[in-house]
Amino acid sequence: MSAILKRREIVAALLQERGELLVVAGLGSTAWDVSAAGDSPLSFPLWGAMGAAAMVGLGLALAQPARRVLVITGDGEMLMGLGSLATIGVQRPRNLAIAVIDNERYGETGMQATHTASGVDLAGVARACGLGASAVVWTEAEFAAARKALLGQPGPVLMQIKVLAEKIPLVLPPRDGGLLKARFRRAVLGPQADAE
Amino acid sequence: MNDWPQKLFGVLRQAKVRQVGYVPDAGHKRLIELCRADPAMRAVPLSTEQEGIGLAAGAWLGGERSVLLMQSSGVGNCINALGMTSECRFPLLMLVTMRGEQGEFNPWQVPMGQATRPALEAMGVVVQHAASAQEVQPTAEAAARLAWGSYAAVAVLIAQRVIGIKSFQDQAGR
């Protein structure tokens, strides 16, 4: 099969009515996708720490059990943190969802193939780790169902969304880590954020 | 006998630590059991120590404090992720039981054990050493204040002689 979905449209659809949704974006293209959908203090885009996105999502989901946490990351970033799927599978936070935007490439370094280009099934790994409803998404119809699962159904869940390997314009979020942290905490915790 | 694991647990309770990320170490066996038994704490066993750096960052973003327990060999697994801690000025408390120090019996533990302090310091982590059982509690208490009072990344290195493991047989027997 070949991918037909477009990453910017997919991420915009995930975030179009985001409300109180808490978002962690993996470094590189997914951070730009989240930024293109509209910068928000409730987004925490990573500019480094490759492989950490899902775990940042886990710590956040455990700390804020009443709020939905969506990690949006790339296939290369998820491959670097594969063990975190096992860790998440043990904790089973119902409010955590992971969208892997899978273009089968390392997009920032010259579009080299990742393991998913050779058939490595991240959704299968996730299911084996206890993220039971995880699936690979190729079509609009599959994405419509995946979107519901990511945003509303009990987690943890991972959706591996196959997208075109496009080169598209960079849309950069703020890159000052201290700012990204502080504004996120204020948006989540209110004045208490600065009292801690 | 100085019950330093029980006292360390008291420090974590006092500091209102809610998430405890860990990769097991024989030296942390008791503390891990105490944390797992406490309903106010969420114990999070990790598949590799670097996961704990992300966990602590996410916990803090959501308003909770997280501690990271590991053996010195695990420090090497955390190095790149600690760049996020530094750049974002996330508070972080790591409690590290040392290997490759005094009386080590496994030569493969020595290189990382000897590199633990300089590797952490190279990444901007404040390193405090507890050389005896008596020093563990006050050192950890001060480290917790530094971490959450000053938004610092702090590692407490608990000396191998405090752990007191002398051989493979001794380690397996714990």
Interface residues (C-beta under 8 A of the other chain):
Chain A: L22 V24 F44 L46 W47 G48 A49 M50 G51 A52 A53 A54 M55 V56 G57 L58 G59 L60 A61 L62 A63 Q64 G81 G83 S84 A86 T87 V90 Q91 G177 G178 L180 K181 F184 R185 V188 L189 Q192 A193 E196
Chain B: R18 Q19 R42 V44 P45 L46 S47 T48 Q50 E51 G52 I53 G54 L55 A56 A57 G58 A59 W60 L61 G62 G63 E64 S66 N80 A81 G83 M84 E87 C88 R89 F90 W148
